[in-house]
Amino acid sequence: MSQAQSLQSKLQKGGLIDVSAVSQAEALDAAKAAGMTALVVDCDRARSRSAVLRAVVKAVDFPEFFGGNLDALYDCLCDTVLDHKQGLFLWFDNLHSGDPALAEDSEAILAVCEDVVEFASNNDRHFTYGVVHAGKHPDPEPGVEPTPYSGGDA
């Protein structure tokens, strides 16, 4: 079995996959080849639970009111899984789980993802996710304004 076939098999099984041995492009391509919708959640600038949740909502383009808590995340992901024929693959890019402000929240968010895996399985869909863990956010430099979350100029 080739690495691509092995990756597709893991994607269709659902749950957390180890993305350390594959590139983002390879994982997204394998998910698409498996018939899944593949999306990237850019968590690099997220410094709080609510910022990570906003990054998820932005990635899945969830237009309805979003409560901004873990129950709302679960509902958002479950609705999104059901909206796609085979299911959903999320690549959490640079989740700063090593940051003291996000350590516990990262675990809670990933626990919600595991609950969505079960929901997807019970509804003949797949939910798979990979996480690129980043350490602590760099400390701010004196006299330098931080980059706004939107990524634009202030």
Phi and psi in degrees as a GROMACS rama.xvg file:
@    title "Ramachandran Plot"
@    xaxis  label "Phi"
@    yaxis  label "Psi"
@TYPE xy
-72.3107  166.572  SER-2
-62.8427  -38.3603  GLN-3
-64.6427  -42.6629  ALA-4
-65.4294  -39.9831  GLN-5
-62.9546  -41.9341  SER-6
-65.2276  -42.471  LEU-7
-61.1461  -40.3341  GLN-8
-61.9412  -43.6845  SER-9
-65.1061  -39.1122  LYS-10
-62.8758  -41.4039  LEU-11
-75.0383  -19.3132  GLN-12
-72.9943  -35.0813  LYS-13
92.238  163.072  GLY-14
96.7966  -170.631  GLY-15
-75.343  130.895  LEU-16
-116.692  151.794  ILE-17
-79.0486  113.853  ASP-18
-101.19  8.34203  VAL-19
-68.1936  -22.9456  SER-20
-99.19  0.789659  ALA-21
-130.158  156.054  VAL-22
-83.9857  163.518  SER-23
-58.8418  -44.4467  GLN-24
-61.9194  -41.5896  ALA-25
-62.7537  -43.6819  GLU-26
-66.1403  -43.6109  ALA-27
-65.001  -41.7516  LEU-28
-63.6681  -41.4923  ASP-29
-65.3931  -39.3726  ALA-30
-64.4455  -43.8683  ALA-31
-64.2505  -39.085  LYS-32
-65.0098  -27.445  ALA-33
-83.9903  1.9248  ALA-34
85.2453  10.8759  GLY-35
-95.5454  155.14  MET-36
-81.9334  130.874  THR-37
-118.126  125.356  ALA-38
-133.662  152.271  LEU-39
-108.591  129.81  VAL-40
-103.656  107.53  VAL-41
-83.1383  103.15  ASP-42
-101.614  6.55539  CYS-43
-57.7055  -41.3991  ASP-44
-91.6347  -5.12881  ARG-45
-71.1496  122.328  ALA-46
-114.536  5.47222  ARG-47
-150.133  167.52  SER-48
-58.0717  -46.4875  ARG-49
-63.3277  -33.6545  SER-50
-68.445  -39.2071  ALA-51
-65.076  -42.9678  VAL-52
-61.7186  -40.5807  LEU-53
-63.2591  -36.837  ARG-54
-64.5238  -38.6029  ALA-55
-65.1358  -48.0521  VAL-56
-61.2147  -39.8643  VAL-57
-64.1439  -42.8841  LYS-58
-64.6745  -41.3645  ALA-59
-88.3854  -2.06808  VAL-60
55.0691  52.9509  ASP-61
-85.7523  106.032  PHE-62
-82.7991  -18.7771  PRO-63
-74.6689  169.163  GLU-64
-56.6968  133.478  PHE-65
-119.059  121.349  PHE-66
-69.8272  -17.4388  GLY-67
77.5342  22.1871  GLY-68
-129.989  179.12  ASN-69
-67.9703  -32.3257  LEU-70
-64.5772  -40.9544  ASP-71
-65.5345  -37.7718  ALA-72
-60.9788  -45.8396  LEU-73
-58.5329  -48.6146  TYR-74
-60.9255  -43.47  ASP-75
-59.9296  -48.9761  CYS-76
-68.1809  -39.2657  LEU-77
-63.8065  -44.6894  CYS-78
-60.9766  -41.1271  ASP-79
-67.229  -40.8273  THR-80
-59.4646  -44.009  VAL-81
-68.0836  -25.3136  LEU-82
-73.726  -11.5154  ASP-83
-118.041  135.221  HIS-84
-53.9764  -48.4267  LYS-85
-97.4098  -32.1739  GLN-86
140.375  -159.08  GLY-87
-139.755  139.659  LEU-88
-121.041  126.071  PHE-89
-113.727  132.25  LEU-90
-106.443  105.759  TRP-91
-81.3089  107.033  PHE-92
-95.2925  123.353  ASP-93
56.3523  53.3595  ASN-94
-76.437  115.458  LEU-95
-79.6049  63.7925  HIS-96
-69.6194  -15.0648  SER-97
-86.6467  -3.94718  GLY-98
-81.1358  128.386  ASP-99
-53.9561  -32.5639  PRO-100
-72.6328  -17.7495  ALA-101
-117.81  -4.87634  LEU-102
-56.3681  -55.7243  ALA-103
-68.3513  -40.0745  GLU-104
-64.722  -37.2224  ASP-105
-60.8375  -44.0216  SER-106
-61.6883  -41.5526  GLU-107
-66.18  -40.9294  ALA-108
-64.4341  -42.4079  ILE-109
-69.9945  -29.3949  LEU-110
-66.7177  -38.2987  ALA-111
-61.8448  -41.5617  VAL-112
-58.9596  -40.3703  CYS-113
-63.9675  -37.0401  GLU-114
-64.4354  -36.5514  ASP-115
-68.6432  -32.4521  VAL-116
-58.0427  -46.5698  VAL-117
-64.5194  -44.0398  GLU-118
-58.2615  -46.7347  PHE-119
-60.936  -44.902  ALA-120
-60.4958  -40.0936  SER-121
-70.1779  -13.8381  ASN-122
-117.412  26.0616  ASN-123
55.0192  39.9738  ASP-124
-130.91  174.12  ARG-125
-122.417  137.799  HIS-126
-129.433  118.607  PHE-127
-130.347  147.096  THR-128
-146.959  150.853  TYR-129
-127.026  150.176  GLY-130
-129.947  124.485  VAL-131
-96.7479  105.817  VAL-132
-79.7718  134.808  HIS-133
-115.297  154.753  ALA-134
-76.108  -148.2  GLY-135
-69.9295  146.407  LYS-136
-62.1683  145.927  HIS-137
-65.6035  146.887  PRO-138
-67.221  145.607  ASP-139
-64.7182  145.759  PRO-140
-87.1729  136.026  GLU-141
-59.1538  133.49  PRO-142
80.2332  -0.669033  GLY-143
-113.391  122.635  VAL-144
-68.4671  137.226  GLU-145
-68.1313  153.015  PRO-146
-69.9719  129.879  THR-147
-61.2377  153.578  PRO-148
-56.7625  -33.6133  TYR-149
-69.328  -14.9369  SER-150
86.8099  -7.57698  GLY-151
-90.3056  -177.733  GLY-152
-75.6182  149.425  ASP-153
